[in-house]
Amino acid sequence: MKNYILTLLGAATIVSCGTMGNTASKVGKEQASIANTKWVLADKVKGTVPTLNIDGDKINGNGGCNRYFGTATFNTQSGTFTPSGVGSTKMACENMTVENNFLGALQKVNKYVVSDSSLELYQDGLLLLKFNKAE
């Protein structure tokens, strides 16, 4: 019985790792265009949920407290995404941790993987931010 349970747990682990690898294996490969799209951070956070709006080569949204803005270049053939010149308004909010972490991660991004309803932003092979398509 013990061997059966260990085998079952081992198989579940292998399947879950294989599922995670499917998206990660797409990093650095050809992706669909994300021009003129809107996204909402998939993680549950305390307070306002950060957003990402991509309008041509301009990006903007809410970082959790303040509005942010900048530019980004992306290449659909190589799956690269490079934000630059990211700035924000400077309102003081009760909890700035979400915004500081979000904007810090956003500025490290260099790759993206997109599906119909989600956008994942990576630093090389490390997933930094995951978004759901805004409705």
SERO-4910 file (N, C-alpha, C, O; in steps of 0.05 Angstrom, whole numbers):
BEGIN
 pado doro    nc1    nc2    nc3   cac1   cac2   cac3    cc1    cc2    cc3    oc1    oc2    oc3
  Met    A     17    -24      0      0      0      0     17     25      0     12     44    -14
  Lys    A     39     25     16     57     48     18     70     53     -9     73     76    -17
  Asn    A     79     32    -23     91     35    -49     71     47    -69     79     63    -86
  Tyr    A     46     38    -68     25     49    -86     22     79    -82     20     94   -101
  Ile    A     21     88    -57     18    116    -51     42    132    -60     39    153    -72
  Leu    A     66    121    -55     90    135    -65     91    137    -95    100    157   -106
  Thr    A     83    116   -109     82    116   -138     62    136   -148     68    151   -167
  Leu    A     39    137   -135     19    157   -143     28    185   -139     24    202   -156
  Leu    A     41    191   -116     52    218   -111     74    224   -131     76    247   -140
  Gly    A     91    205   -137    112    210   -157    101    216   -184    111    234   -198
  Ala    A     81    202   -193     68    207   -219     56    234   -219     58    249   -240
  Ala    A     42    242   -198     30    269   -196     51    291   -198     46    311   -211
  Thr    A     73    287   -185     95    306   -187    106    309   -215    110    331   -224
  Ile    A    110    287   -228    121    288   -256    101    301   -274    109    317   -291
  Val    A     75    296   -272     55    308   -289     54    338   -284     53    354   -303
  Ser    A     55    347   -258     54    376   -253     79    390   -263     77    412   -273
  Cys    A    102    377   -261    127    390   -271    125    391   -302    134    411   -313
  Gly    A    115    371   -314    112    371   -343     93    393   -352     98    405   -373
  Thr    A     72    399   -338     53    420   -345     66    447   -342     62    464   -359
  Met    A     81    451   -321     95    477   -317    115    481   -339    119    504   -348
  Gly    A    128    460   -347    149    463   -368    139    471   -395    153    482   -411
  Asn    A    113    465   -401    102    471   -427    103    501   -433    112    509   -455
  Thr    A     96    517   -414     96    546   -418    125    556   -418    133    572   -435
  Ala    A    141    547   -399    169    555   -397    184    548   -422    203    562   -430
  Ser    A    177    526   -435    192    518   -459    186    536   -483    200    536   -503
  Lys    A    165    553   -480    158    572   -501    174    599   -499    172    615   -516
  Val    A    188    602   -477    203    627   -472    224    630   -493    240    611   -498
  Gly    A    226    653   -506    246    658   -526    238    648   -554    254    649   -572
  Lys    A    214    638   -556    204    628   -582    183    648   -593    175    666   -580
  Glu    A    175    643   -618    156    660   -631    130    662   -615    119    642   -605
  Gln    A    120    687   -612     95    693   -597     76    710   -614     84    723   -633
  Ala    A     51    709   -606     31    727   -618     36    756   -610     49    761   -589
  Ser    A     27    774   -625     30    802   -619     14    809   -594     -9    799   -591
  Ile    A     25    827   -577     10    836   -554      4    866   -557     -4    879   -537
  Ala    A      7    877   -581      1    905   -585    -29    910   -580    -46    893   -588
  Asn    A    -35    932   -568    -63    940   -564    -79    920   -547   -101    913   -555
  Thr    A    -67    911   -525    -80    893   -507    -80    904   -479    -65    921   -472
  Lys    A    -98    893   -462   -100    901   -434   -100    877   -416   -113    857   -422
  Trp    A    -85    879   -394    -81    856   -376    -85    864   -347    -81    887   -340
  Val    A    -92    845   -331    -95    848   -302    -78    827   -288    -78    804   -296
  Leu    A    -62    836   -268    -45    817   -254    -61    793   -244    -82    797   -232
  Ala    A    -51    769   -248    -66    745   -240    -64    740   -210    -82    727   -199
  Asp    A    -43    749   -197    -40    744   -168    -60    761   -152    -66    783   -159
  Lys    A    -70    749   -131    -87    764   -113    -69    781    -95    -50    771    -83
  Val    A    -75    807    -94    -59    825    -78    -77    841    -60   -101    844    -66
  Lys    A    -66    852    -39    -82    869    -21    -84    897    -34    -64    909    -42
  Gly    A   -108    906    -37   -113    933    -49   -118    931    -79   -129    911    -89
  Thr    A   -111    952    -93   -116    953   -122    -97    934   -137    -73    933   -132
  Val    A   -109    919   -155    -93    899   -171    -79    914   -194    -92    928   -209
  Pro    A    -53    910   -197    -38    923   -219    -48    914   -246    -58    892   -250
  Thr    A    -46    932   -265    -55    927   -293    -32    934   -312    -13    948   -305
  Leu    A    -34    924   -336    -15    930   -358    -31    934   -383    -44    916   -393
  Asn    A    -29    958   -394    -41    965   -419    -19    970   -440      0    985   -435
  Ile    A    -21    957   -462     -1    959   -483    -14    972   -507    -33    961   -519
  Asp    A     -5    996   -514    -16   1011   -536      7   1018   -555     21   1038   -552
  Gly    A     10   1001   -576     33   1005   -593     59    999   -578     62    978   -567
  Asp    A     76   1020   -577    101   1016   -561     99   1029   -534    120   1032   -520
  Lys    A     76   1038   -526     72   1051   -500     59   1031   -481     41   1016   -488
  Ile    A     68   1032   -456     55   1016   -435     46   1035   -413     58   1056   -408
  Asn    A     25   1028   -399     15   1043   -376     -4   1025   -360    -11   1004   -369
  Gly    A    -12   1035   -338    -31   1021   -321    -30   1031   -293    -19   1052   -287
  Asn    A    -41   1015   -275    -41   1021   -247    -22   1002   -234    -24    977   -238
  Gly    A     -3   1012   -218     17    995   -205      7    984   -178     22    969   -165
  Gly    A    -17    991   -170    -27    983   -144    -34   1007   -127    -50   1005   -108
  Cys    A    -23   1030   -134    -29   1055   -121    -28   1078   -142    -48   1092   -146
  Asn    A     -6   1080   -154     -2   1102   -174     -5   1092   -203     -4   1068   -208
  Arg    A     -9   1111   -220     -9   1105   -249     20   1104   -258     36   1121   -249
  Tyr    A     27   1085   -275     54   1085   -286     52   1086   -316     31   1083   -328
  Phe    A     75   1091   -329     76   1095   -358    105   1090   -367    123   1090   -351
  Gly    A    108   1085   -392    134   1080   -404    131   1070   -432    110   1073   -444
  Thr    A    152   1059   -442    152   1047   -469    161   1018   -467    173   1010   -447
  Ala    A    155   1003   -488    165    975   -489    168    967   -518    151    974   -535
  Thr    A    189    953   -523    192    941   -549    188    911   -546    197    899   -526
  Phe    A    174    899   -565    172    870   -565    175    860   -593    168    873   -613
  Asn    A    186    836   -594    191    823   -619    176    796   -619    182    778   -603
  Thr    A    157    794   -637    141    769   -638    157    745   -646    151    722   -638
  Gln    A    177    748   -663    193    725   -672    210    713   -651    214    689   -650
  Ser    A    221    730   -633    239    720   -612    226    720   -585    238    710   -565
  Gly    A    202    731   -582    189    732   -556    202    750   -536    199    747   -512
  Thr    A    216    771   -546    228    790   -528    209    812   -521    193    821   -538
  Phe    A    211    822   -497    195    844   -487    213    861   -470    223    852   -449
  Thr    A    218    886   -478    237    903   -463    224    930   -455    221    947   -472
  Pro    A    216    933   -430    205    958   -421    228    978   -416    250    970   -409
  Ser    A    222   1004   -420    242   1024   -414    228   1050   -407    204   1054   -413
  Gly    A    243   1068   -393    232   1094   -385    207   1092   -368    189   1109   -371
  Val    A    206   1072   -351    182   1069   -334    183   1089   -311    202   1091   -296
  Gly    A    161   1105   -310    158   1125   -289    130   1123   -277    113   1108   -288
  Ser    A    125   1137   -256     98   1136   -244     91   1162   -230    109   1178   -224
  Thr    A     66   1165   -224     58   1187   -207     68   1181   -179     77   1159   -174
  Lys    A     66   1200   -161     80   1196   -135     61   1200   -111     68   1212    -91
  Met    A     37   1189   -113     19   1190    -90     29   1171    -68     39   1150    -75
  Ala    A     26   1179    -44     33   1161    -22      8   1145    -14    -14   1156    -11
  Cys    A     12   1119    -13    -10   1101     -6     -3   1086     20     21   1085     28
  Glu    A    -23   1074     32    -18   1060     57      2   1037     54     20   1034     71
  Asn    A     -1   1022     33     17    999     28     29   1001      1     16    997    -20
  Met    A     55   1008      0     69   1012    -26     83    986    -34     96    986    -56
  Thr    A     82    965    -18     97    941    -24     89    928    -51    106    921    -67
  Val    A     63    926    -56     53    914    -81     64    930   -104     75    918   -123
  Glu    A     61    956   -104     70    972   -126    101    971   -130    110    968   -152
  Asn    A    116    973   -108    145    972   -110    154    945   -122    172    945   -139
  Asn    A    142    923   -113    149    897   -124    141    894   -153    156    884   -169
  Phe    A    117    904   -159    107    901   -187    125    917   -206    134    906   -226
  Leu    A    130    943   -200    146    959   -218    175    949   -219    188    951   -240
  Gly    A    185    939   -197    212    928   -197    214    904   -216    233    901   -231
  Ala    A    194    886   -214    194    862   -231    190    870   -261    203    859   -278
  Leu    A    172    889   -266    166    897   -293    191    907   -307    195    902   -331
  Gln    A    208    921   -293    232    932   -305    254    911   -310    274    917   -324
  Lys    A    251    887   -300    270    866   -304    262    848   -327    278    831   -336
  Val    A    238    851   -337    227    833   -358    243    835   -384    251    857   -392
  Asn    A    248    812   -397    260    812   -424    248    792   -443    256    791   -466
  Lys    A    229    777   -434    215    757   -451    186    756   -444    178    763   -422
  Tyr    A    169    746   -463    141    742   -457    131    717   -471    141    708   -491
  Val    A    110    706   -459     95    684   -470     66    691   -468     56    699   -447
  Val    A     51    690   -491     23    697   -491      6    674   -501     13    659   -519
  Ser    A    -18    672   -489    -38    654   -498    -64    671   -502    -63    695   -499
  Asp    A    -86    658   -508   -110    673   -512   -118    690   -488   -126    713   -491
  Ser    A   -115    679   -464   -125    693   -441   -104    700   -420   -110    710   -399
  Ser    A    -78    694   -425    -58    701   -405    -32    711   -419    -26    704   -441
  Leu    A    -18    727   -403      8    738   -411     27    733   -389     22    740   -366
  Glu    A     50    720   -395     70    715   -375     95    731   -383    104    730   -406
  Leu    A    106    745   -363    131    761   -368    154    749   -353    151    743   -329
  Tyr    A    176    745   -366    199    730   -356    224    747   -356    226    766   -371
  Gln    A    242    741   -338    270    750   -340    285    724   -347    290    707   -330
  Asp    A    293    723   -372    305    698   -384    284    676   -379    263    677   -391
  Gly    A    290    655   -364    271    633   -360    256    635   -334    241    617   -327
  Leu    A    259    657   -319    246    660   -293    220    676   -295    221    699   -304
  Leu    A    198    664   -288    172    677   -290    171    699   -268    174    693   -245
  Leu    A    166    724   -277    164    746   -258    135    755   -253    127    760   -231
  Leu    A    120    758   -275     92    768   -273     74    752   -291     81    745   -314
  Lys    A     50    747   -281     30    733   -298      5    750   -297     -4    758   -276
  Phe    A     -7    754   -321    -31    770   -324    -53    754   -337    -48    735   -352
  Asn    A    -78    762   -331   -101    752   -345   -111    774   -363   -109    798   -356
  Lys    A   -123    767   -385   -134    787   -404   -156    802   -390   -173    791   -377
  Ala    A   -155    829   -393   -175    846   -381   -201    844   -397   -200    841   -422
  Glu    A   -224    845   -384   -249    842   -398   -260    869   -406   -281    871   -418
***
